[in-house]
Amino acid sequence: MINIIKGLLRFRRGPWEMLATILIAVGVFMLMQPFAIGLYSYSFIVTLVGTVMFIIVSHFSE
């Protein structure tokens, strides 16, 4: 866990890609769940932020 935090602070690709992937997965989950309309309402934005973040992070150094 400490290595992930250090990687995020140093702008390393691995931890940021993992965070972006988690955001994309959470956004898709929010889109598919049938219970809360509030989650559904923000699902596209969360997925979009995760996707744009992944594109930007893919240019970080290893």
N, CA, C and O atoms as a GROMACS GRO file, in nm:
protein
  248
    1MET      N    1   0.083  -0.120   0.000
    1MET     CA    2   0.000   0.000   0.000
    1MET      C    3   0.087   0.125   0.000
    1MET      O    4   0.056   0.222  -0.069
    2ILE      N    5   0.193   0.122   0.076
    2ILE     CA    6   0.284   0.238   0.081
    2ILE      C    7   0.348   0.261  -0.056
    2ILE      O    8   0.365   0.376  -0.097
    3ASN      N    9   0.383   0.152  -0.127
    3ASN     CA   10   0.444   0.167  -0.260
    3ASN      C   11   0.346   0.229  -0.359
    3ASN      O   12   0.387   0.306  -0.446
    4ILE      N   13   0.218   0.198  -0.346
    4ILE     CA   14   0.118   0.257  -0.434
    4ILE      C   15   0.109   0.407  -0.410
    4ILE      O   16   0.103   0.485  -0.504
    5ILE      N   17   0.108   0.447  -0.284
    5ILE     CA   18   0.101   0.590  -0.250
    5ILE      C   19   0.227   0.662  -0.299
    5ILE      O   20   0.218   0.772  -0.354
    6LYS      N   21   0.343   0.601  -0.278
    6LYS     CA   22   0.467   0.662  -0.327
    6LYS      C   23   0.467   0.672  -0.479
    6LYS      O   24   0.514   0.771  -0.535
    7GLY      N   25   0.413   0.571  -0.547
    7GLY     CA   26   0.404   0.574  -0.693
    7GLY      C   27   0.311   0.684  -0.742
    7GLY      O   28   0.338   0.748  -0.843
    8LEU      N   29   0.202   0.706  -0.669
    8LEU     CA   30   0.110   0.812  -0.707
    8LEU      C   31   0.175   0.949  -0.690
    8LEU      O   32   0.157   1.038  -0.773
    9LEU      N   33   0.250   0.965  -0.583
    9LEU     CA   34   0.315   1.093  -0.559
    9LEU      C   35   0.428   1.120  -0.657
    9LEU      O   36   0.460   1.236  -0.683
   10ARG      N   37   0.489   1.017  -0.710
   10ARG     CA   38   0.599   1.033  -0.805
   10ARG      C   39   0.553   1.026  -0.950
   10ARG      O   40   0.636   1.027  -1.041
   11PHE      N   41   0.425   1.020  -0.973
   11PHE     CA   42   0.368   1.012  -1.108
   11PHE      C   43   0.423   0.895  -1.187
   11PHE      O   44   0.464   0.909  -1.302
   12ARG      N   45   0.423   0.778  -1.124
   12ARG     CA   46   0.460   0.655  -1.193
   12ARG      C   47   0.338   0.597  -1.261
   12ARG      O   48   0.226   0.615  -1.214
   13ARG      N   49   0.359   0.528  -1.371
   13ARG     CA   50   0.249   0.480  -1.453
   13ARG      C   51   0.163   0.376  -1.383
   13ARG      O   52   0.040   0.384  -1.388
   14GLY      N   53   0.224   0.278  -1.319
   14GLY     CA   54   0.150   0.164  -1.263
   14GLY      C   55   0.038   0.202  -1.168
   14GLY      O   56  -0.077   0.165  -1.192
   15PRO      N   57   0.067   0.274  -1.061
   15PRO     CA   58  -0.039   0.308  -0.966
   15PRO      C   59  -0.148   0.397  -1.026
   15PRO      O   60  -0.266   0.381  -0.994
   16TRP      N   61  -0.110   0.492  -1.113
   16TRP     CA   62  -0.210   0.579  -1.175
   16TRP      C   63  -0.297   0.502  -1.273
   16TRP      O   64  -0.417   0.528  -1.283
   17GLU      N   65  -0.238   0.406  -1.347
   17GLU     CA   66  -0.319   0.323  -1.438
   17GLU      C   67  -0.417   0.238  -1.359
   17GLU      O   68  -0.531   0.220  -1.401
   18MET      N   69  -0.373   0.187  -1.244
   18MET     CA   70  -0.462   0.107  -1.161
   18MET      C   71  -0.578   0.193  -1.110
   18MET      O   72  -0.693   0.148  -1.109
   19LEU      N   73  -0.549   0.315  -1.068
   19LEU     CA   74  -0.654   0.405  -1.021
   19LEU      C   75  -0.753   0.439  -1.134
   19LEU      O   76  -0.874   0.441  -1.113
   20ALA      N   77  -0.700   0.465  -1.254
   20ALA     CA   78  -0.786   0.495  -1.369
   20ALA      C   79  -0.872   0.374  -1.404
   20ALA      O   80  -0.990   0.389  -1.436
   21THR      N   81  -0.815   0.256  -1.399
   21THR     CA   82  -0.890   0.134  -1.430
   21THR      C   83  -1.000   0.111  -1.327
   21THR      O   84  -1.111   0.070  -1.363
   22ILE      N   85  -0.971   0.137  -1.202
   22ILE     CA   86  -1.072   0.124  -1.097
   22ILE      C   87  -1.186   0.223  -1.119
   22ILE      O   88  -1.303   0.190  -1.101
   23LEU      N   89  -1.152   0.346  -1.160
   23LEU     CA   90  -1.255   0.446  -1.189
   23LEU      C   91  -1.345   0.400  -1.305
   23LEU      O   92  -1.466   0.417  -1.299
   24ILE      N   93  -1.284   0.345  -1.408
   24ILE     CA   94  -1.363   0.296  -1.521
   24ILE      C   95  -1.456   0.183  -1.475
   24ILE      O   96  -1.574   0.181  -1.511
   25ALA      N   97  -1.404   0.091  -1.396
   25ALA     CA   98  -1.486  -0.021  -1.346
   25ALA      C   99  -1.599   0.028  -1.257
   25ALA      O  100  -1.712  -0.021  -1.266
   26VAL      N  101  -1.571   0.125  -1.171
   26VAL     CA  102  -1.676   0.180  -1.084
   26VAL      C  103  -1.782   0.250  -1.167
   26VAL      O  104  -1.902   0.238  -1.139
   27GLY      N  105  -1.740   0.323  -1.270
   27GLY     CA  106  -1.836   0.390  -1.359
   27GLY      C  107  -1.926   0.291  -1.430
   27GLY      O  108  -2.046   0.315  -1.443
   28VAL      N  109  -1.869   0.181  -1.478
   28VAL     CA  110  -1.950   0.079  -1.545
   28VAL      C  111  -2.046   0.012  -1.446
   28VAL      O  112  -2.161  -0.016  -1.479
   29PHE      N  113  -1.997  -0.013  -1.325
   29PHE     CA  114  -2.085  -0.069  -1.222
   29PHE      C  115  -2.201   0.026  -1.192
   29PHE      O  116  -2.316  -0.016  -1.179
   30MET      N  117  -2.168   0.155  -1.180
   30MET     CA  118  -2.273   0.254  -1.154
   30MET      C  119  -2.376   0.257  -1.266
   30MET      O  120  -2.495   0.280  -1.242
   31LEU      N  121  -2.330   0.235  -1.388
   31LEU     CA  122  -2.420   0.236  -1.503
   31LEU      C  123  -2.513   0.115  -1.502
   31LEU      O  124  -2.628   0.126  -1.546
   32MET      N  125  -2.467   0.002  -1.453
   32MET     CA  126  -2.544  -0.123  -1.462
   32MET      C  127  -2.631  -0.152  -1.340
   32MET      O  128  -2.718  -0.238  -1.346
   33GLN      N  129  -2.610  -0.082  -1.230
   33GLN     CA  130  -2.688  -0.114  -1.110
   33GLN      C  131  -2.829  -0.057  -1.123
   33GLN      O  132  -2.847   0.052  -1.177
   34PRO      N  133  -2.930  -0.131  -1.074
   34PRO     CA  134  -3.069  -0.087  -1.090
   34PRO      C  135  -3.129  -0.017  -0.968
   34PRO      O  136  -3.250   0.006  -0.965
   35PHE      N  137  -3.049   0.017  -0.868
   35PHE     CA  138  -3.105   0.060  -0.740
   35PHE      C  139  -3.109   0.212  -0.721
   35PHE      O  140  -3.211   0.264  -0.675
   36ALA      N  141  -3.003   0.282  -0.753
   36ALA     CA  142  -2.994   0.424  -0.719
   36ALA      C  143  -2.979   0.508  -0.846
   36ALA      O  144  -2.883   0.492  -0.921
   37ILE      N  145  -3.074   0.596  -0.868
   37ILE     CA  146  -3.070   0.680  -0.987
   37ILE      C  147  -2.956   0.781  -0.980
   37ILE      O  148  -2.904   0.823  -1.083
   38GLY      N  149  -2.916   0.820  -0.859
   38GLY     CA  150  -2.804   0.913  -0.843
   38GLY      C  151  -2.673   0.854  -0.894
   38GLY      O  152  -2.594   0.922  -0.959
   39LEU      N  153  -2.651   0.727  -0.863
   39LEU     CA  154  -2.531   0.660  -0.914
   39LEU      C  155  -2.535   0.649  -1.066
   39LEU      O  156  -2.435   0.670  -1.134
   40TYR      N  157  -2.652   0.617  -1.117
   40TYR     CA  158  -2.668   0.606  -1.262
   40TYR      C  159  -2.642   0.741  -1.330
   40TYR      O  160  -2.585   0.746  -1.439
   41SER      N  161  -2.685   0.848  -1.265
   41SER     CA  162  -2.670   0.981  -1.323
   41SER      C  163  -2.524   1.021  -1.341
   41SER      O  164  -2.490   1.088  -1.438
   42TYR      N  165  -2.439   0.981  -1.249
   42TYR     CA  166  -2.298   1.019  -1.254
   42TYR      C  167  -2.209   0.913  -1.318
   42TYR      O  168  -2.087   0.931  -1.326
   43SER      N  169  -2.266   0.804  -1.363
   43SER     CA  170  -2.185   0.693  -1.415
   43SER      C  171  -2.107   0.732  -1.540
   43SER      O  172  -1.992   0.692  -1.555
   44PHE      N  173  -2.168   0.808  -1.631
   44PHE     CA  174  -2.098   0.846  -1.754
   44PHE      C  175  -1.979   0.936  -1.722
   44PHE      O  176  -1.872   0.919  -1.780
   45ILE      N  177  -1.997   1.030  -1.631
   45ILE     CA  178  -1.888   1.122  -1.597
   45ILE      C  179  -1.773   1.046  -1.531
   45ILE      O  180  -1.657   1.072  -1.562
   46VAL      N  181  -1.804   0.954  -1.442
   46VAL     CA  182  -1.698   0.876  -1.376
   46VAL      C  183  -1.623   0.791  -1.478
   46VAL      O  184  -1.500   0.783  -1.473
   47THR      N  185  -1.695   0.727  -1.569
   47THR     CA  186  -1.631   0.646  -1.672
   47THR      C  187  -1.547   0.734  -1.765
   47THR      O  188  -1.436   0.695  -1.803
   48LEU      N  189  -1.597   0.850  -1.801
   48LEU     CA  190  -1.524   0.942  -1.888
   48LEU      C  191  -1.397   0.993  -1.821
   48LEU      O  192  -1.292   0.998  -1.885
   49VAL      N  193  -1.405   1.029  -1.694
   49VAL     CA  194  -1.286   1.075  -1.620
   49VAL      C  195  -1.183   0.963  -1.613
   49VAL      O  196  -1.064   0.988  -1.632
   50GLY      N  197  -1.226   0.843  -1.585
   50GLY     CA  198  -1.134   0.729  -1.580
   50GLY      C  199  -1.068   0.704  -1.714
   50GLY      O  200  -0.949   0.673  -1.720
   51THR      N  201  -1.144   0.716  -1.822
   51THR     CA  202  -1.089   0.692  -1.956
   51THR      C  203  -0.988   0.799  -1.995
   51THR      O  204  -0.879   0.767  -2.043
   52VAL      N  205  -1.023   0.926  -1.973
   52VAL     CA  206  -0.930   1.035  -2.004
   52VAL      C  207  -0.806   1.025  -1.916
   52VAL      O  208  -0.694   1.048  -1.962
   53MET      N  209  -0.826   0.992  -1.790
   53MET     CA  210  -0.713   0.975  -1.698
   53MET      C  211  -0.621   0.863  -1.747
   53MET      O  212  -0.499   0.876  -1.741
   54PHE      N  213  -0.679   0.753  -1.795
   54PHE     CA  214  -0.599   0.642  -1.844
   54PHE      C  215  -0.517   0.684  -1.966
   54PHE      O  216  -0.401   0.646  -1.979
   55ILE      N  217  -0.577   0.761  -2.055
   55ILE     CA  218  -0.506   0.808  -2.173
   55ILE      C  219  -0.389   0.898  -2.134
   55ILE      O  220  -0.280   0.885  -2.190
   56ILE      N  221  -0.411   0.988  -2.041
   56ILE     CA  222  -0.304   1.077  -1.996
   56ILE      C  223  -0.195   1.000  -1.923
   56ILE      O  224  -0.076   1.022  -1.947
   57VAL      N  225  -0.235   0.910  -1.835
   57VAL     CA  226  -0.140   0.834  -1.754
   57VAL      C  227  -0.054   0.741  -1.839
   57VAL      O  228   0.059   0.710  -1.802
   58SER      N  229  -0.106   0.696  -1.953
   58SER     CA  230  -0.029   0.606  -2.036
   58SER      C  231   0.096   0.673  -2.093
   58SER      O  232   0.182   0.605  -2.148
   59HIS      N  233   0.107   0.803  -2.079
   59HIS     CA  234   0.227   0.874  -2.125
   59HIS      C  235   0.327   0.898  -2.012
   59HIS      O  236   0.434   0.954  -2.036
   60PHE      N  237   0.294   0.858  -1.889
   60PHE     CA  238   0.387   0.871  -1.777
   60PHE      C  239   0.502   0.771  -1.793
   60PHE      O  240   0.490   0.673  -1.866
   61SER      N  241   0.611   0.798  -1.724
   61SER     CA  242   0.724   0.704  -1.728
   61SER      C  243   0.696   0.584  -1.640
   61SER      O  244   0.614   0.589  -1.549
   62GLU      N  245   0.766   0.475  -1.669
   62GLU     CA  246   0.752   0.352  -1.589
   62GLU      C  247   0.810   0.380  -1.453
   62GLU      O  248   0.810   0.292  -1.367
   0.00000   0.00000   0.00000
